[in-house]
């Protein structure tokens, strides 16, 4: 509004000068400046008329490290060319910048494809946006809002764990159950002749080749029937680096300087995806990676977490289960007030002798090992992925908690800041006899 007001004041000055001096030049300047305001306003207003904007989201689901693709098309329906149209986007997806300037010939369209690297998990909105245009002199700058929005869910980062296995002979979840199962499980009971209706993925080709007739496998229930990922997302137990709040990450040299044990560079595929220095993000990343690995092994996996809300996903092995877990992890935040000990006690009725718990926590509270001990007395098996809060800048040492878990003979893995997950899950803190977890 400053430029139109300045031109209006200038035209009034020219009018006063013309009245005082009688010079015709001032009269002409007064008429030109006065006529310039409506002409330029109409020009800028017409530049925003007759435009249709279409947003197309090609990746409604993505993961950290992948690219979200979106296409924006602007159609000019009028017979007047649009000399200058700017599009400003207000998407909540980080680093999603779609501000650009377009020239639109009459009855033509322009199209842009935006690729955005997903660097943060969560549910984000693509849009709204607004069109901005002006006259050639830049006197008026008009806007037109576009309320159309699309949603995109960014799953947490997952890491390949090709050597991680949860073998029932080494970490059992319960007794061997000699019961035939209708679903495919890791345990093959026997083989039999093929009958019409049997699935082709059950055919045992070696026996078929040896006997000369179709043979199929029969499965029995998995001894480690239910595997639950238990996430501790209590807010007071989280440790966050200040740089994590701005989406930045400490340089790798800083990690080596703070922790002498970190003397090997991360793999190239992991170096490109650096997590924020936050115990919350490491817990979520580890949970997502373990869920994917266990479901690839046809395990029955569920999840329990208490963040900003209570999240319970019953243990299943269906194909959709991984996406259920990833969608829940995408929006979970460490805003919980429920401690891990209270969560274990509240959900204790859900666990039986056929359950295995994988607890992911950074808590130094000595009450949760006691709550876990009560479940061990009932025959529930457990392992712990402990995200070391001291490596993230915490003040207290985790050694008392780790010593307590060692006394309870619980397989515990220690994950430090900057350490690759696959490396952290290679060797537990202590191994107990023949039941050591094979990785």
Secondary structure, 3 states (H helix, E strand, C coil): CHHHHHHHHHHHHHHHHHHHHCCHHHHHHHHHHHHHHHHHHHHHHHHCCCEEEEEEECCCEEECCCEEEEEEEEEECCCCCEEEEEEEECCCCCCCCCCEEEEECCCCEEEEEEEEECCCCEEEEECCEEEEEECCCCCCEEEEEECCCEEEEEECCCCCCCCCCCCCCCCCCCCCCCCEECCCCCCEEEEEECCCCCCHHHECHHHHHHHCCCEEEEEECCCCCEEEEEECCEHHHCCECHHHHHCCCCCHHHHHHHCCCCCCCCCHHHHCCCCCCEHHHHHHHHHHHHHHHHHHCCCCEEEEEECCCEEEEEEECCCCHHHHHHHHHHHCCCCECCCHHHHHHHCHHHCCCCEEEEEEECCCCCHHHHHHHHHHHCCCEEEEEEECHHHHCCCCCCHHHHHHHHHCCCEEEEECCCCCHHHHCCCCCCCCHHHCCCC
